[in-house]
Amino acid sequence: MTITGDELTLRIQATQIISQIIELDEQNRIVVRKANNPLQTLIYERVKKIFKNK
């Protein structure tokens, strides 16, 4: 896969999306935000796999 365009802008936009769907718990673990709508919940399920691999 190749990304064309401004990589910085892509990273900023991705971070903005992710920051709206996650929260940190008391142990600073990433958890799903309770107020997420169904689409945000689906996005979280995909993003969660990335964070577990790191």
Secondary structure as UniProt FT lines:
FT   HELIX           7..19
FT   TURN            20..21
FT   STRAND          22..24
FT   TURN            26..27
FT   STRAND          30..32
FT   TURN            34..35
FT   HELIX           38..52
//
